[in-house]
């Protein structure tokens, strides 16, 4: 039996001439839609996880740890003055491939506002950082006021800090820092700052921590025991092939008492956690796809039972078992391909509009929850305040999910679905090819 004949037989099984809908035909159609629908969550999870991980990663690398970071020990001579740390930053900025280098002193403090207090991470950075650095300029959104440190007592705070302390742009925030006295006593120091602006990077885990103040002010305000000093280094691309070469050149000019760290060294635990979470989600979605693919196998079993007479006639005319097996494998492949043609565009469409879909679902859920809250409150003595439902907690996820279509991974999903369809078709195909024409024709 030639390949052309096998393809023709497979085509006739997929689309009979009579046009009569059989149980096997309906099963094949159901298998197509099962595969298509199972691909939708897989593609959405793949796209959303990639976008979420890339969005969080970019904010951590660009805004928190920098591409590289030269850590300065407190025993180093560079830690004795702000100008020495600035000079080191200027020297590193001259290295080929380095786009910018900023001195920074970072420490912990207690921030106090009109209605509350909260612990914060104080970052003393050069004032021009928010205008000259593209990452700070693009990834930070100004919610109130302006993103500038125009005076020595200016401060920029995150939206979560502003919400906790009930502070707006133009208000005064008090930072309580600590230093160790000669006798070992902890001495507090209260310093007022004017909030120039309320900013957000779209990731509350970072917004809930940061208070930015000018570098010169922060250097004298933060003590050595509760703060760290570093030079943050930015390059054109933290993932480029030349990144390691740039790091080697920077390391050559790093003085004694300092150490160079790369972004992946500073965030190893987080990135491994993101990768393992993504793999677990994809594995769960793959199991759903595997269950859907089993429908192809059951549909082919029914098709083989319905086509026993045709198979027997073909074999009595000289067709071999291999040709019959090939026909059924082609049928399974075409079923999987039809599912891919349905599921892939639908999954991409859902992934591209995932923010709007989540917002719509969240609004519907909150309308129902509000209705139930109002209904139950009529029969309750003690009524608590209604808390809106959030599908994605902004404290753990990005406020807006960046949509990144991983084309290579989508092609792998499509190819894997086709291969899986052929694999699950193997057993019913071999069984159909093993049919004995004499036994079949005797029963007719």
C-alpha positions as CSV (number, residue, x, y, z in Angstrom):
1,X,0.0,0.0,0.0
2,X,1.6,3.2,-1.2
3,X,1.8,6.4,0.9
4,X,-0.6,8.2,-1.5
5,X,-3.2,5.4,-0.9
6,X,-2.8,5.7,2.8
7,X,-3.3,9.5,2.7
8,X,-6.4,9.0,0.6
9,X,-7.8,6.4,3.0
10,X,-7.1,8.8,5.9
11,X,-8.8,11.6,4.1
12,X,-11.9,9.4,3.5
13,X,-12.0,8.5,7.2
14,X,-11.9,12.2,8.1
15,X,-14.4,13.2,5.5
16,X,-16.7,10.4,4.3
17,X,-18.3,10.8,0.9
18,X,-21.7,10.0,2.2
19,X,-21.6,13.0,4.6
20,X,-23.3,10.9,7.3
21,X,-22.2,11.8,10.8
22,X,-21.1,8.7,12.7
23,X,-20.2,8.2,16.3
24,X,-16.5,8.0,15.4
25,X,-16.7,11.3,13.4
26,X,-18.3,13.1,16.3
27,X,-15.6,11.6,18.6
28,X,-12.9,13.0,16.3
29,X,-14.6,16.4,16.3
30,X,-14.8,16.3,20.1
31,X,-11.1,15.4,20.3
32,X,-10.2,18.4,18.1
33,X,-12.1,20.8,20.4
34,X,-10.6,19.1,23.5
35,X,-7.1,19.6,22.3
36,X,-7.9,23.2,21.2
37,X,-9.4,24.1,24.5
38,X,-6.6,22.5,26.5
39,X,-4.0,24.5,24.5
40,X,-5.7,27.8,25.6
41,X,-4.7,27.7,29.3
42,X,-1.3,26.3,28.4
43,X,-0.5,29.2,26.1
44,X,-2.0,31.7,28.5
45,X,0.1,30.4,31.4
46,X,3.2,30.3,29.3
47,X,2.7,33.8,28.0
48,X,1.7,35.3,31.4
49,X,4.4,33.6,33.3
50,X,7.1,34.8,30.8
51,X,5.7,38.3,30.9
52,X,5.4,38.3,34.7
53,X,8.9,36.9,35.3
54,X,10.4,39.3,32.7
55,X,8.6,42.3,34.2
56,X,9.6,41.4,37.8
57,X,13.2,40.5,36.7
58,X,13.7,43.7,34.8
59,X,12.6,45.8,37.8
60,X,14.9,43.9,40.2
61,X,17.9,44.1,37.9
62,X,17.4,47.7,36.6
63,X,16.1,49.3,39.8
64,X,17.3,47.2,42.8
65,X,20.5,45.3,42.2
66,X,21.7,47.0,39.0
67,X,23.5,45.0,36.2
68,X,26.6,44.9,38.4
69,X,27.3,46.1,41.9
70,X,30.6,47.0,43.5
71,X,30.1,46.5,47.2
72,X,32.3,48.7,49.4
73,X,33.3,47.3,52.8
74,X,33.0,49.7,55.8
75,X,36.8,49.1,56.5
76,X,37.7,50.4,53.0
77,X,39.1,53.9,52.6
78,X,36.4,54.6,50.0
79,X,33.8,54.5,52.7
80,X,35.3,57.4,54.6
81,X,33.8,60.1,52.4
82,X,31.0,60.6,49.8
83,X,33.5,62.1,47.3
84,X,35.7,59.0,47.3
85,X,32.7,56.8,46.5
86,X,31.6,59.2,43.7
87,X,35.1,59.2,42.3
88,X,35.1,55.4,42.1
89,X,31.7,55.6,40.3
90,X,33.1,58.1,37.8
91,X,36.2,55.9,37.1
92,X,34.0,52.8,36.5
93,X,31.7,54.8,34.2
94,X,34.7,55.2,31.8
95,X,35.0,51.5,31.3
96,X,33.9,50.5,27.7
97,X,30.5,49.0,27.8
98,X,29.4,50.7,31.0
99,X,26.6,53.1,30.4
100,X,26.4,54.6,33.9
101,X,27.7,54.1,37.4
102,X,26.1,55.6,40.5
103,X,27.3,55.7,44.1
104,X,24.7,54.6,46.6
105,X,24.3,54.3,50.4
106,X,21.4,52.1,51.6
107,X,20.1,51.6,55.0
108,X,17.1,50.9,57.1
109,X,15.0,53.5,59.0
110,X,11.6,54.0,60.6
111,X,9.4,56.3,58.5
112,X,6.7,58.3,60.4
113,X,3.7,60.1,58.9
114,X,0.6,61.8,60.3
115,X,-1.2,58.5,60.9
116,X,1.3,55.7,61.1
117,X,4.8,54.4,61.0
118,X,6.5,51.7,58.9
119,X,10.0,50.3,58.3
120,X,11.6,51.4,55.1
121,X,14.8,51.0,53.1
122,X,16.4,54.4,52.6
123,X,18.3,54.6,49.3
124,X,20.6,57.6,49.0
125,X,21.3,58.1,45.3
126,X,22.5,61.0,43.0
127,X,19.6,63.3,42.3
128,X,20.2,63.2,38.5
129,X,19.6,59.4,38.5
130,X,15.8,59.8,37.9
131,X,16.4,61.9,34.8
132,X,19.6,60.6,33.3
133,X,19.1,56.8,33.8
134,X,16.7,55.3,31.3
135,X,15.7,52.5,33.6
136,X,14.7,54.7,36.5
137,X,13.0,57.2,34.0
138,X,11.0,54.5,32.2
139,X,10.2,51.9,34.9
140,X,9.1,54.4,37.5
141,X,5.7,56.0,37.1
142,X,5.1,59.3,38.9
143,X,1.7,59.1,40.7
144,X,1.9,62.4,42.5
145,X,4.3,65.4,42.4
146,X,7.5,65.0,40.4
147,X,10.2,62.4,40.3
148,X,13.0,64.8,41.4
149,X,15.3,65.4,44.4
150,X,15.6,69.1,44.0
151,X,16.9,69.9,47.5
152,X,19.0,68.3,50.3
153,X,15.8,67.4,52.2
154,X,13.7,66.1,49.3
155,X,12.4,62.5,49.3
156,X,10.7,60.2,46.8
157,X,8.5,57.5,48.3
158,X,6.7,54.4,46.9
159,X,2.9,54.2,46.6
160,X,2.6,51.6,49.3
161,X,4.7,53.6,51.7
162,X,2.5,56.7,50.9
163,X,-0.7,54.6,51.5
164,X,0.6,53.2,54.8
165,X,1.6,56.6,56.2
166,X,-1.3,58.5,54.5
167,X,1.2,60.9,52.9
168,X,0.9,62.9,49.7
169,X,3.3,64.9,47.6
170,X,4.3,68.1,49.5
171,X,3.8,66.5,52.9
172,X,6.6,66.0,55.4
173,X,7.9,62.5,56.3
174,X,10.2,61.9,59.2
175,X,12.9,59.3,59.0
176,X,14.2,57.9,62.3
177,X,17.7,56.5,61.8
178,X,20.0,55.0,64.5
179,X,23.6,55.1,65.3
180,X,25.7,53.4,68.0
181,X,27.2,55.8,70.6
182,X,30.6,55.5,72.2
183,X,29.2,53.5,75.1
184,X,27.4,51.1,72.8
185,X,24.0,52.9,73.3
186,X,21.6,53.2,70.4
187,X,21.0,56.8,69.6
188,X,18.0,57.7,67.4
189,X,18.0,60.6,65.0
190,X,14.9,62.2,63.5
191,X,15.2,63.9,60.2
192,X,12.3,65.6,58.4
193,X,12.0,65.4,54.6
194,X,9.6,66.9,52.1
195,X,8.0,64.4,49.8
196,X,8.6,65.7,46.3
197,X,6.8,62.8,44.6
198,X,5.0,59.5,45.0
199,X,6.4,57.0,42.5
200,X,5.7,53.4,41.6
201,X,7.5,50.7,39.6
202,X,4.3,48.6,39.3
203,X,5.7,46.0,41.8
204,X,4.5,46.6,45.4
205,X,7.1,44.3,46.9
206,X,9.6,47.1,45.9
207,X,7.3,50.1,46.3
208,X,6.6,49.1,49.9
209,X,10.2,49.4,50.9
210,X,11.9,52.3,49.1
211,X,12.4,55.9,50.2
212,X,14.9,57.8,48.0
213,X,16.9,60.8,49.3
214,X,19.9,62.7,47.9
215,X,23.2,60.9,48.1
216,X,25.1,63.6,50.0
217,X,22.3,63.8,52.6
218,X,22.0,60.1,53.0
219,X,25.7,59.5,53.3
220,X,25.9,61.7,56.5
221,X,22.5,60.5,57.8
222,X,23.0,56.7,57.6
223,X,25.5,55.2,60.0
224,X,28.0,52.5,59.0
225,X,26.5,49.9,61.3
226,X,23.1,49.9,59.7
227,X,23.9,50.7,56.1
228,X,25.8,49.4,53.1
229,X,27.6,51.3,50.3
230,X,28.0,50.3,46.7
231,X,28.4,51.5,43.2
232,X,25.6,50.5,40.9
233,X,26.7,49.8,37.4
234,X,24.4,49.8,34.3
235,X,25.3,48.4,30.9
236,X,23.4,48.4,27.5
237,X,22.1,44.8,28.1
238,X,22.5,42.6,31.1
239,X,22.0,39.5,28.9
240,X,24.4,40.4,26.1
241,X,27.3,38.2,25.1
242,X,29.8,40.9,26.0
243,X,28.4,41.3,29.5
244,X,31.0,39.0,31.1
245,X,33.8,40.8,29.3
246,X,32.6,44.1,30.7
247,X,32.5,42.6,34.1
248,X,36.1,41.4,33.8
249,X,37.3,44.9,32.8
250,X,35.4,46.5,35.7
251,X,36.9,43.9,38.1
252,X,40.4,45.0,37.1
253,X,39.9,48.5,38.4
254,X,38.0,47.6,41.6
255,X,40.3,48.6,44.5
256,X,41.0,46.6,47.6
257,X,38.2,46.4,50.1
258,X,35.6,46.1,47.4
259,X,34.0,43.2,45.6
260,X,32.1,43.0,42.3
261,X,28.8,41.2,42.2
262,X,26.7,40.4,39.1
263,X,23.0,40.6,39.0
264,X,22.5,36.8,38.8
265,X,24.7,36.4,41.9
266,X,22.6,38.8,43.9
267,X,19.3,37.4,42.9
268,X,20.0,33.6,42.5
269,X,17.3,32.4,45.0
270,X,14.5,34.5,43.4
271,X,15.3,33.6,39.8
272,X,15.4,29.9,40.7
273,X,12.1,30.2,42.4
274,X,10.5,31.9,39.4
275,X,11.9,29.2,37.0
276,X,10.7,26.3,39.2
277,X,7.2,27.9,39.6
278,X,7.0,28.3,35.8
279,X,8.0,24.7,35.1
280,X,5.5,23.4,37.6
281,X,2.6,25.4,36.0
282,X,3.6,24.2,32.5
283,X,3.8,20.6,33.8
284,X,0.2,20.9,35.2
285,X,-1.0,22.4,31.9
286,X,0.8,19.6,30.0
287,X,-1.1,17.0,32.0
288,X,-4.4,18.7,30.9
289,X,-3.2,18.5,27.3
290,X,-2.2,14.8,27.8
291,X,-5.7,14.0,29.1
292,X,-7.3,15.8,26.1
293,X,-5.0,13.9,23.7
294,X,-6.3,10.6,25.0
295,X,-9.6,11.5,23.3
296,X,-7.8,11.1,20.0
297,X,-6.9,7.5,20.9
298,X,-10.5,6.6,21.9
299,X,-11.9,8.3,18.8
300,X,-9.5,6.2,16.6
301,X,-10.6,3.0,18.4
302,X,-14.2,3.8,17.5
303,X,-13.1,4.7,13.9
304,X,-11.3,1.4,13.5
305,X,-14.4,-0.5,14.6
306,X,-16.6,1.4,12.2
307,X,-14.1,0.9,9.3
308,X,-13.4,-2.8,9.8
309,X,-15.2,-3.7,6.6
310,X,-13.2,-1.2,4.5
311,X,-9.9,-2.3,6.1
312,X,-10.7,-6.0,5.3
313,X,-11.6,-5.1,1.7
314,X,-8.3,-3.1,1.3
315,X,-6.3,-5.9,2.8
316,X,-8.0,-8.5,0.5
317,X,-7.0,-6.3,-2.4
318,X,-3.3,-6.3,-1.4
319,X,-3.0,-3.5,1.2
320,X,-0.5,-4.3,3.9
321,X,-0.8,-3.6,7.6
322,X,1.8,-0.9,7.5
323,X,-0.3,1.1,5.1
324,X,-3.4,0.8,7.3
325,X,-1.4,1.9,10.3
326,X,0.0,4.9,8.4
327,X,-3.6,5.9,7.5
328,X,-4.7,5.9,11.1
329,X,-1.5,7.7,12.2
330,X,-2.2,10.4,9.6
331,X,-5.8,10.7,10.9
332,X,-4.5,11.2,14.4
333,X,-2.0,13.7,13.2
334,X,-4.6,15.7,11.3
335,X,-6.9,15.7,14.4
336,X,-4.1,17.1,16.5
337,X,-3.2,19.7,13.8
338,X,-6.9,20.8,13.7
339,X,-6.8,21.2,17.5
340,X,-3.6,23.3,17.2
341,X,-5.2,25.5,14.5
342,X,-8.1,26.2,16.9
343,X,-6.2,26.4,20.2
344,X,-3.1,28.3,19.2
345,X,-4.9,31.5,17.8
346,X,-7.5,31.4,20.6
347,X,-4.8,31.0,23.3
348,X,-2.7,33.9,21.8
349,X,-5.8,36.1,21.7
350,X,-6.6,35.4,25.3
351,X,-3.0,35.9,26.3
352,X,-2.7,39.3,24.5
353,X,-5.9,40.5,26.3
354,X,-5.2,38.8,29.6
355,X,-5.2,42.1,31.6
356,X,-8.7,43.1,30.2
357,X,-10.0,39.5,30.8
358,X,-8.8,39.5,34.4
359,X,-10.2,43.0,35.0
360,X,-13.6,41.9,33.6
361,X,-13.7,38.7,35.7
362,X,-12.6,40.7,38.7
363,X,-15.4,43.2,38.2
364,X,-18.0,40.5,37.8
365,X,-16.8,38.7,40.9
366,X,-16.9,41.9,42.9
367,X,-20.4,42.7,41.8
368,X,-21.6,39.3,42.9
369,X,-19.6,39.6,46.2
370,X,-21.0,43.1,46.8
371,X,-24.5,41.8,46.3
372,X,-23.9,38.9,48.7
373,X,-22.3,41.3,51.2
374,X,-25.4,43.6,51.1
375,X,-27.7,40.6,51.3
376,X,-26.0,39.0,54.3
377,X,-25.5,42.4,56.1
378,X,-29.3,42.8,56.4
379,X,-29.4,39.7,58.7
380,X,-26.2,40.4,60.6
381,X,-25.8,42.4,63.8
382,X,-22.1,43.2,63.3
383,X,-21.2,44.3,59.8
384,X,-17.6,44.5,58.7
385,X,-16.3,46.6,55.8
386,X,-16.6,45.1,52.4
387,X,-13.2,44.1,51.0
388,X,-13.0,43.9,47.2
389,X,-11.7,40.7,45.7
390,X,-8.4,40.8,43.8
391,X,-7.6,37.9,41.5
392,X,-3.9,38.7,41.5
393,X,-2.7,40.3,44.7
394,X,-0.7,43.4,43.7
395,X,1.5,42.8,46.7
396,X,2.9,39.6,45.1
397,X,2.4,40.3,41.4
398,X,2.8,43.2,38.9
399,X,-0.1,45.6,38.8
400,X,-0.1,45.3,35.0
401,X,1.0,42.0,33.4
402,X,3.5,42.6,30.5
403,X,2.4,40.5,27.5
404,X,5.4,38.7,26.0
405,X,4.7,36.2,23.3
406,X,7.5,33.5,23.4
407,X,7.4,32.5,19.7
408,X,10.0,29.7,20.1
409,X,8.1,28.2,23.0
410,X,4.8,28.5,21.2
411,X,6.2,26.6,18.3
412,X,7.5,23.9,20.6
413,X,4.0,23.6,22.2
414,X,2.5,23.2,18.7
415,X,5.1,20.7,17.7
416,X,4.8,18.8,21.0
417,X,1.0,18.6,20.6
418,X,1.3,17.1,17.1
419,X,3.9,14.6,18.3
420,X,1.7,13.7,21.3
421,X,-1.3,13.2,18.9
422,X,0.7,10.8,16.8
423,X,2.0,8.9,19.9
424,X,-1.5,8.4,21.4
425,X,-2.7,7.3,18.0
426,X,-0.1,4.5,17.8
427,X,-2.0,1.8,19.8
428,X,-5.3,2.0,17.9
429,X,-3.5,2.3,14.6
430,X,-1.5,-0.8,15.2
431,X,-4.6,-2.6,16.4
432,X,-6.4,-1.5,13.2
433,X,-3.5,-2.7,11.1
434,X,-3.6,-6.1,12.7
435,X,-7.2,-6.8,11.7
436,X,-7.5,-10.1,9.8
437,X,-9.7,-9.6,6.7
438,X,-11.0,-13.2,6.6
439,X,-12.4,-13.0,10.1
440,X,-13.9,-9.6,9.4
441,X,-15.6,-10.6,6.1
442,X,-17.0,-13.7,7.7
443,X,-18.9,-11.6,10.2
444,X,-20.3,-9.3,7.5
